[in-house]
Amino acid sequence: MMAIKKFQNVSISGRKIYYFAFLYYYVISFLRFTTFTPVISINLLSRLSYLAVLLLLVKIYVFDELKLKKLLVYSTIILLAFISWRHTQAVDILAYTLFVLGAKGVDFRVIINYFFKIGIIMLLLTIIYSQIGVIRDSVYIRDHFSRHSLGINYPTDFAAHVCSLIFAYFYLYFKQVSWRSYLSIIVISIALYLLTQARLDVIVSLLTIPVMVIAKRAYAGKALSRDIASFYWIAAPVLSYVTVISAIFYNSNNYIFQIANKLVSKRLEISHLAFNKYGISLFGKRVIEHGFGGNQGFKQFYRSGMETGYFYIDSSFIRLAIIYGLIMLLFVIIVMTLIGMRSTGVRGYCLAGIMLLLTFNCIIEQHILDISYNPFLIALLASNVYYYNLED
């Protein structure tokens, strides 16, 4: 009887619904990219994720009390995301759009705190389970080096998790960051490279050091650093455009393209093939890919090697353009740009720096729409987002 009374006294708010939806979807999304999937079906995890979509719709339409104009704008964006979902058969675009639009009244720092602390716990447990044999630590041999996935689907996916947690750390502890933090990032990056050989992800993790050093100095009012950090926000529109255009017009006979393609581990060549095969549409389309991640991909890797049958679009910008459609690509770029501009406008620079780093990540990694890798676009409409320094 007492338990029933306690349950009746529990108040339900839009904020609580959002926090629950985030944590629920976060865990599901994380599990989807682990070698737990032979035990827990990916199809089951995908179906379970629909509950988060339903909860976010309830939060937006029942609890947020939107004015008519905003309601129409939100409904239009949600409809476009819904159409993209039906075209691609990937619910990620709809779920992420709802997380962005449903963040009204949500404390962004609470979200990132959840993301950081629970992410560390889940990643450490996954590593432990992979080392004691509960799940597979898929080891890929490349150029006589062993690349460990440590329970995540693929070594670069593991490295991407570490990168995203580094971004979250710098956001949460921006004011407290010291030389010890930077030294820790260097040590983590070296260990990450030795374990995974994920060269590009390691470079991005190391780039957090100069980017955040400049951001902190800009926040402290240093003129030169402020001048540099004031341009962080422009990275998303410019580099996304360069990435897409380079992939479309890639020419294997061009020396500059050859160098660029080598630097990004043939991602440019594969992106060009993807554009030739599928093109760009407004709402996207289903794309058949063959990567080396997960248990099936692991078998394929040792059956045929790197040079046969591999077709996977790694760049988030290219994935958005081809798989999710031009409208969703523009939506994501606009969100990233606005967050960077607002961070610059209040002279906080921290989130502008993270948007810059996220842009670099989007050139080489595919996880822009995955909450377990990137919760940062939620900042667009959330509360308690930016570090402020409006003093002259």
C-alpha positions as MATLAB code, in Angstrom:
seq = 'MMAIKKFQNVSISGRKIYYFAFLYYYVISFLRFTTFTPVISINLLSRLSYLAVLLLLVKIYVFDELKLKKLLVYSTIILLAFISWRHTQAVDILAYTLFVLGAKGVDFRVIINYFFKIGIIMLLLTIIYSQIGVIRDSVYIRDHFSRHSLGINYPTDFAAHVCSLIFAYFYLYFKQVSWRSYLSIIVISIALYLLTQARLDVIVSLLTIPVMVIAKRAYAGKALSRDIASFYWIAAPVLSYVTVISAIFYNSNNYIFQIANKLVSKRLEISHLAFNKYGISLFGKRVIEHGFGGNQGFKQFYRSGMETGYFYIDSSFIRLAIIYGLIMLLFVIIVMTLIGMRSTGVRGYCLAGIMLLLTFNCIIEQHILDISYNPFLIALLASNVYYYNLED';
ca = [
       0.000    0.000    0.000;
       2.839    2.384    0.880;
       4.527    1.567   -2.424;
       1.346    2.489   -4.306;
       1.087    5.812   -2.455;
       4.731    6.612   -3.221;
       4.118    5.836   -6.881;
       1.058    8.106   -6.900;
       3.135   10.946   -5.431;
       5.756   10.731   -8.183;
       5.403   13.731  -10.466;
       5.944   13.316  -14.185;
       7.490   16.222  -16.048;
       8.719   16.721  -19.573;
      12.270   17.045  -18.279;
      12.126   13.680  -16.483;
      10.663   12.008  -19.563;
      13.504   13.436  -21.647;
      16.219   12.291  -19.219;
      14.749    8.795  -19.135;
      14.461    8.674  -22.942;
      18.071    9.819  -23.279;
      19.475    7.237  -20.851;
      17.318    4.471  -22.326;
      18.275    5.280  -25.921;
      21.925    5.865  -24.969;
      22.321    2.339  -23.566;
      20.534    0.773  -26.550;
      22.635    2.740  -29.048;
      25.829    1.778  -27.242;
      24.935   -1.926  -27.276;
      24.207   -1.815  -31.016;
      27.892   -1.141  -31.707;
      29.284   -3.900  -29.471;
      29.928   -7.603  -29.912;
      27.059   -8.259  -27.496;
      24.855   -8.293  -30.608;
      25.028  -12.082  -31.203;
      23.412  -12.403  -27.757;
      21.143   -9.359  -28.025;
      19.621   -9.092  -31.500;
      20.234   -5.835  -33.390;
      16.646   -6.045  -34.664;
      15.394   -6.291  -31.074;
      17.495   -3.290  -30.045;
      16.119   -1.319  -33.000;
      12.542   -2.142  -31.998;
      13.228   -1.208  -28.384;
      14.508    2.192  -29.523;
      11.003    3.112  -30.752;
       9.946    3.630  -27.125;
      12.373    6.559  -26.882;
      10.846    8.041  -30.046;
       7.363    7.755  -28.535;
       8.462    9.336  -25.239;
      10.099   12.261  -27.037;
       6.949   12.861  -29.091;
       4.924   12.935  -25.855;
       7.411   15.360  -24.320;
       7.250   17.726  -27.307;
       3.507   17.674  -27.995;
       2.119   17.248  -24.462;
       4.595   18.845  -22.050;
       6.377   21.593  -24.002;
       3.265   23.772  -24.542;
       4.471   25.083  -27.887;
       2.949   28.168  -29.474;
       1.200   27.602  -32.807;
       4.022   29.006  -34.952;
       6.693   26.941  -33.218;
       4.417   23.900  -33.260;
       4.102   24.153  -37.045;
       7.871   24.552  -37.488;
       8.616   21.581  -35.221;
       5.976   19.437  -36.903;
       7.408   20.234  -40.333;
      10.942   19.273  -39.262;
       9.674   16.085  -37.603;
       7.707   15.204  -40.757;
      10.832   15.651  -42.898;
      12.822   13.444  -40.501;
       9.996   10.871  -40.578;
      10.071   10.789  -44.393;
      13.853   10.363  -44.329;
      13.455    7.501  -41.850;
      10.951    5.716  -44.097;
      13.250    6.158  -47.114;
      16.360    4.895  -45.312;
      14.835    2.391  -42.857;
      17.167    3.921  -40.231;
      15.367    5.336  -37.190;
      18.473    7.249  -36.056;
      17.551   10.361  -38.033;
      14.067   10.588  -36.504;
      15.287    9.859  -32.970;
      18.120   12.386  -33.142;
      15.839   15.070  -34.582;
      13.431   14.506  -31.685;
      16.270   14.710  -29.160;
      17.277   18.085  -30.630;
      13.742   19.513  -30.807;
      12.630   18.014  -27.493;
      15.443   19.548  -25.436;
      13.406   22.573  -24.311;
      13.859   23.043  -20.552;
      16.473   20.275  -20.368;
      19.747   20.981  -18.550;
      22.417   20.247  -21.149;
      25.163   19.826  -18.565;
      23.135   17.112  -16.853;
      22.850   15.321  -20.208;
      26.592   15.521  -20.884;
      27.337   14.470  -17.303;
      25.172   11.360  -17.830;
      26.843   10.773  -21.189;
      30.356   11.070  -19.769;
      30.021    9.037  -16.571;
      27.742    6.293  -17.888;
      29.792    6.151  -21.092;
      32.995    5.500  -19.141;
      31.281    2.765  -17.116;
      29.823    1.051  -20.199;
      33.099    1.265  -22.113;
      35.141   -0.121  -19.207;
      32.669   -2.983  -18.668;
      32.755   -3.780  -22.391;
      36.570   -3.900  -22.315;
      36.508   -6.195  -19.261;
      33.896   -8.519  -20.790;
      35.926   -8.719  -24.003;
      39.082   -9.658  -22.098;
      37.490  -12.371  -19.940;
      35.796  -13.979  -22.928;
      32.162  -13.035  -22.342;
      32.124  -11.206  -25.691;
      34.580  -11.090  -28.575;
      37.565   -8.785  -28.733;
      37.785   -8.749  -32.532;
      41.442   -8.426  -33.537;
      42.174   -7.223  -37.075;
      45.679   -7.677  -38.482;
      46.847   -4.820  -40.714;
      50.452   -4.358  -41.843;
      51.541   -6.864  -39.170;
      49.868   -4.801  -36.418;
      47.059   -6.140  -34.232;
      44.091   -3.785  -34.049;
      41.868   -4.534  -31.049;
      38.181   -3.616  -30.973;
      37.917   -4.424  -27.220;
      34.289   -5.514  -27.443;
      33.168   -2.700  -29.744;
      32.284   -3.565  -33.350;
      35.482   -2.235  -34.918;
      38.737   -0.634  -33.690;
      37.846    2.781  -35.137;
      34.438    2.616  -33.417;
      36.199    2.055  -30.097;
      38.495    5.005  -30.803;
      35.476    7.147  -31.723;
      33.919    6.360  -28.318;
      37.086    7.543  -26.602;
      37.114   10.728  -28.716;
      33.528   11.566  -27.790;
      34.258   11.048  -24.085;
      37.261   13.376  -24.397;
      34.977   16.033  -25.933;
      32.527   15.560  -23.040;
      35.333   15.881  -20.495;
      36.494   19.189  -21.953;
      32.920   20.493  -21.973;
      32.196   19.541  -18.360;
      35.527   20.655  -16.913;
      36.381   23.499  -19.293;
      37.261   25.945  -16.509;
      39.314   23.393  -14.557;
      41.341   22.025  -17.485;
      45.094   22.206  -16.803;
      48.354   20.837  -18.180;
      47.578   17.570  -16.387;
      44.460   17.223  -18.528;
      46.445   17.757  -21.712;
      49.112   15.292  -20.592;
      46.392   12.718  -19.875;
      44.997   13.179  -23.390;
      48.451   12.527  -24.863;
      48.844    9.331  -22.798;
      45.336    8.137  -23.718;
      45.968    8.892  -27.405;
      49.227    6.923  -27.429;
      47.529    3.943  -25.751;
      44.620    4.229  -28.176;
      46.946    4.145  -31.165;
      48.893    1.155  -29.847;
      45.679   -0.795  -29.261;
      43.577    0.173  -32.285;
      45.882    1.769  -34.893;
      42.969    4.196  -35.456;
      45.256    6.892  -36.817;
      42.661    9.499  -37.793;
      40.710    9.239  -34.528;
      43.936    9.587  -32.564;
      44.788   12.729  -34.535;
      41.375   14.206  -33.666;
      41.827   13.326  -29.986;
      45.206   15.099  -29.997;
      43.687   18.092  -31.793;
      41.520   18.676  -28.715;
      44.635   20.041  -27.007;
      45.409   23.048  -29.279;
      41.701   23.683  -29.923;
      40.881   23.829  -26.208;
      44.058   25.710  -25.269;
      43.004   28.455  -27.685;
      39.376   28.297  -26.477;
      40.430   28.679  -22.832;
      42.755   31.560  -23.639;
      39.981   33.206  -25.659;
      37.598   32.743  -22.720;
      40.207   34.445  -20.514;
      40.206   37.434  -22.876;
      43.489   36.893  -24.724;
      43.162   38.915  -27.929;
      44.965   36.633  -30.402;
      43.250   33.489  -29.122;
      39.884   35.258  -29.216;
      40.495   36.226  -32.851;
      41.282   32.604  -33.745;
      38.464   31.022  -31.704;
      35.951   33.461  -33.201;
      36.268   31.524  -36.464;
      35.668   28.055  -34.984;
      31.985   28.153  -35.904;
      32.710   28.465  -39.626;
      34.283   24.989  -39.809;
      30.984   23.079  -40.103;
      29.580   24.826  -43.215;
      32.959   25.159  -44.953;
      34.414   21.693  -44.304;
      31.119   19.897  -44.948;
      30.930   21.653  -48.333;
      34.566   20.796  -49.125;
      34.025   17.151  -48.088;
      30.954   16.669  -50.278;
      32.356   18.528  -53.299;
      35.674   16.660  -53.070;
      33.859   13.325  -53.020;
      31.682   14.230  -56.000;
      34.543   15.478  -58.178;
      37.211   13.042  -56.982;
      39.600   12.004  -59.751;
      42.068    9.201  -59.089;
      44.429   10.683  -61.692;
      44.696   14.001  -59.868;
      47.779   14.227  -57.632;
      46.093   16.392  -54.974;
      43.140   14.008  -54.777;
      45.553   11.065  -54.506;
      47.254   12.647  -51.488;
      43.926   13.560  -49.843;
      42.571   10.054  -50.437;
      45.657    8.493  -48.868;
      45.469   10.820  -45.856;
      41.883    9.758  -45.113;
      42.529    6.030  -45.715;
      40.679    5.781  -49.065;
      37.515    7.352  -47.664;
      37.458    9.867  -50.523;
      37.537    7.146  -53.179;
      34.738    5.165  -51.506;
      32.652    8.326  -51.059;
      33.057    9.054  -54.781;
      31.913    5.518  -55.631;
      28.910    6.001  -53.350;
      27.907    9.228  -55.117;
      28.239    7.552  -58.520;
      26.150    4.581  -57.417;
      23.446    6.269  -55.335;
      23.579   10.026  -55.998;
      21.951   12.650  -53.763;
      18.234   12.947  -53.074;
      16.134   15.196  -50.865;
      15.076   12.496  -48.396;
      17.759    9.854  -48.785;
      17.575    6.191  -49.683;
      18.515    2.799  -48.389;
      22.169    1.998  -49.119;
      23.610   -1.517  -48.978;
      26.988   -1.439  -47.251;
      29.617   -4.060  -46.508;
      31.913   -3.068  -43.670;
      34.216   -5.078  -41.436;
      32.563   -4.177  -38.135;
      30.588   -6.641  -36.043;
      30.688  -10.419  -36.190;
      29.703  -10.763  -39.849;
      32.151   -8.062  -40.900;
      34.893   -9.733  -38.869;
      34.330  -13.002  -40.740;
      34.287  -11.141  -44.060;
      37.595   -9.441  -43.219;
      39.403  -12.748  -42.737;
      37.597  -14.369  -45.651;
      38.424  -11.760  -48.299;
      40.771   -9.164  -46.762;
      40.729   -5.379  -47.048;
      40.709   -5.191  -50.822;
      37.638   -7.292  -51.626;
      33.975   -6.526  -51.073;
      34.456   -3.541  -48.758;
      32.001   -0.703  -49.264;
      31.212    1.494  -46.276;
      30.630    5.241  -46.137;
      32.658    6.418  -43.150;
      32.232   10.186  -43.464;
      29.193   11.540  -41.610;
      28.781   14.365  -44.118;
      28.713   11.923  -47.032;
      26.345    9.577  -45.167;
      23.989   12.456  -44.485;
      24.033   13.524  -48.140;
      23.531   10.056  -49.647;
      21.706    7.977  -47.028;
      19.619   10.576  -45.153;
      19.188   13.153  -47.897;
      20.088   16.739  -48.660;
      17.471   18.217  -46.309;
      18.811   16.347  -43.277;
      22.391   17.226  -44.248;
      21.470   20.918  -44.252;
      19.568   20.539  -40.970;
      22.587   19.027  -39.182;
      25.020   21.604  -40.602;
      22.717   24.474  -39.595;
      22.418   23.068  -36.050;
      26.208   22.719  -35.713;
      26.768   26.215  -37.103;
      24.203   27.849  -34.804;
      25.663   26.181  -31.708;
      29.152   27.335  -32.681;
      27.947   30.883  -33.387;
      26.100   31.136  -30.071;
      29.112   29.862  -28.152;
      31.232   32.488  -29.900;
      28.603   35.193  -29.357;
      28.706   34.798  -25.561;
      32.521   34.521  -25.666;
      32.425   31.077  -24.091;
      34.164   29.303  -27.014;
      34.033   25.839  -25.415;
      31.149   24.497  -27.500;
      32.460   26.317  -30.562;
      35.670   24.325  -30.077;
      33.710   21.089  -29.709;
      31.774   21.867  -32.912;
      35.124   22.359  -34.663;
      36.391   19.003  -33.380;
      33.077   17.357  -34.222;
      33.404   18.710  -37.761;
      36.835   17.093  -38.118;
      35.304   13.880  -36.788;
      32.463   14.061  -39.312;
      34.958   14.026  -42.180;
      36.308   10.621  -41.118;
      33.663    9.040  -38.847;
      30.042    8.014  -39.411;
      28.554    8.583  -35.941;
      27.044   12.088  -36.170;
      23.489   10.773  -35.643;
      24.331    8.281  -32.908;
      23.604    9.492  -29.373;
      26.163    7.079  -27.933;
      28.872    8.985  -29.833;
      27.467   12.475  -30.245;
      24.994   14.093  -27.829;
      26.312   17.597  -28.499;
      23.725   18.794  -31.032;
      21.127   18.591  -28.255;
      22.642   21.907  -27.137;
      20.662   23.820  -29.796;
      17.472   24.231  -27.726;
      18.563   22.999  -24.282;
      19.156   25.125  -21.179;
      22.375   25.804  -19.243;
      24.463   25.196  -22.353;
      27.132   27.853  -22.769;
      30.014   29.260  -20.768;
      29.473   33.025  -20.614;
      32.074   35.755  -20.576;
      30.394   38.983  -21.658;
      32.748   41.330  -19.845;
      34.759   43.675  -22.054;
];
